[in-house]
Amino acid sequence: MTQKSLLPIPIEGESKVDLFQKREMRKLFLEGEWWFSVKDILEALVETPDGTRYARSLRDSDENLKIRWSEITRTVPIKAGVTVQNATFINIEGIFRLIQSVPSKKAEPFKKWLAKVAFERLQEIQNPELAVKRAIALYQAKGYDNEWIEARIRNKASRELLVAEWHKRGMKEWIGVLTDAVSVGTFGVSTRQHKEIKGLKAQQSLRDNMTPIELTLTTLGEQATQEITKSTNPQDLTQHHNAARQGGSIAGAARQKIEYLTNKKVVSSENYLTSEQRIKNFEKNKSINNIFQNLLELPPK
């Protein structure tokens, strides 16, 4: 009986290079998924010597792509020889959107290549339950306990629903502003300030470093915001901002009650990823590939 090949679990910030028709494609693991270099993709698809400039031209000519650009891309400082330069990376959903704007004969071969290197993500689109299982396995492998994982999964679901509601109402370009409004209502600080309190860098995930109670309150604030938005039907940014602050204030009231009863601040410098308990959990879970491999099996139809 041959042994199944084990799939290594990438870690946040890990970078790799794949090959498409002998061209190097840099990719970076961020926010739980692989992001690919926009420059590399465009230089391979249209054989331009300057993928960065070509990307600017695409955004100028495609208004919808321009609107979604901040949502589907991340600008990250990476090493280039002995220097550090900012590079733009795009997620898998964004790549397919990018391909729609690129007149290239290589579009179809590139789609096939992308499907091969990103087969996990494509499976998850067809089977959302598998995505949840993989997320749980990934967090277990990092040393998170079940209480934290449950809070994080619930938070992911509530976040997606709220963002979808904002998208539907034409608030795509204001998601960061509205998210900050919920955060201020919930915790009394913006997401940037929250990161600073925890000592996080700009590219690090705030929610992956929250405590379970912070995650739970974030979920409450976002769920309340979604319900208020659906009920009051805001028509412009000011009204959406008010709804977000109101939703956050509901969670904020709960936070203040918790702080009064426990005599302890909810928002603190405690960083869950570097906590002693997480490190202990990680040490107990050295055989992470075994856990992950079990969850790669598709459930019977």
Secondary structure as the mmCIF struct_conf table of DSSP 4:
data_model
#
loop_
_struct_conf.conf_type_id
_struct_conf.id
_struct_conf.beg_label_comp_id
_struct_conf.beg_label_asym_id
_struct_conf.beg_label_seq_id
_struct_conf.end_label_comp_id
_struct_conf.end_label_asym_id
_struct_conf.end_label_seq_id
HELX_LH_PP_P HELX_LH_PP_P1 THR A 2 LEU A 6
HELX_LH_PP_P HELX_LH_PP_P2 PRO A 8 PRO A 10
TURN_TY1_P TURN_TY1_P1 GLU A 12 GLY A 13
STRN STRN1 SER A 15 PHE A 20
TURN_TY1_P TURN_TY1_P2 GLN A 21 LYS A 22
STRN STRN2 ARG A 23 LEU A 30
TURN_TY1_P TURN_TY1_P3 GLU A 31 GLY A 32
STRN STRN3 GLU A 33 SER A 37
HELX_RH_AL_P HELX_RH_AL_P1 VAL A 38 LEU A 45
BEND BEND1 VAL A 46 VAL A 46
BEND BEND2 PRO A 49 PRO A 49
HELX_RH_AL_P HELX_RH_AL_P2 GLY A 51 SER A 61
HELX_RH_AL_P HELX_RH_AL_P3 GLU A 63 ILE A 72
STRN STRN4 THR A 73 ALA A 80
TURN_TY1_P TURN_TY1_P4 GLY A 81 VAL A 82
STRN STRN5 THR A 83 ASN A 91
HELX_RH_AL_P HELX_RH_AL_P4 ILE A 92 SER A 101
TURN_TY1_P TURN_TY1_P5 LYS A 105 LYS A 106
HELX_RH_AL_P HELX_RH_AL_P5 ALA A 107 VAL A 117
TURN_TY1_P TURN_TY1_P6 ALA A 118 ALA A 118
HELX_RH_AL_P HELX_RH_AL_P6 PHE A 119 GLN A 126
HELX_RH_AL_P HELX_RH_AL_P7 PRO A 128 LYS A 142
TURN_TY1_P TURN_TY1_P7 GLY A 143 GLY A 143
HELX_RH_AL_P HELX_RH_AL_P8 ASN A 146 LYS A 168
TURN_TY1_P TURN_TY1_P8 ARG A 169 GLY A 170
HELX_RH_3T_P HELX_RH_3T_P1 LYS A 172 TRP A 174
HELX_RH_AL_P HELX_RH_AL_P9 ILE A 175 PHE A 187
BEND BEND3 GLY A 188 VAL A 189
HELX_RH_AL_P HELX_RH_AL_P10 THR A 191 LYS A 198
TURN_TY1_P TURN_TY1_P9 GLY A 199 GLY A 199
TURN_TY1_P TURN_TY1_P10 ALA A 202 GLN A 203
BEND BEND4 GLN A 204 GLN A 204
BEND BEND5 LEU A 206 LEU A 206
HELX_RH_3T_P HELX_RH_3T_P2 ARG A 207 ASN A 209
BEND BEND6 MET A 210 MET A 210
HELX_RH_AL_P HELX_RH_AL_P11 PRO A 212 THR A 232
BEND BEND7 ASP A 236 ASP A 236
HELX_RH_AL_P HELX_RH_AL_P12 LEU A 237 THR A 262
TURN_TY1_P TURN_TY1_P11 ASN A 263 ASN A 263
BEND BEND8 LYS A 264 LYS A 264
BEND BEND9 VAL A 266 VAL A 267
BEND BEND10 SER A 269 SER A 269
HELX_RH_3T_P HELX_RH_3T_P3 TYR A 272 THR A 274
HELX_RH_AL_P HELX_RH_AL_P13 GLU A 276 LYS A 284
TURN_TY1_P TURN_TY1_P12 ASN A 285 ASN A 285
HELX_RH_AL_P HELX_RH_AL_P14 ILE A 288 LEU A 296
BEND BEND11 GLU A 297 GLU A 297
HELX_LH_PP_P HELX_LH_PP_P3 LEU A 298 PRO A 300
#
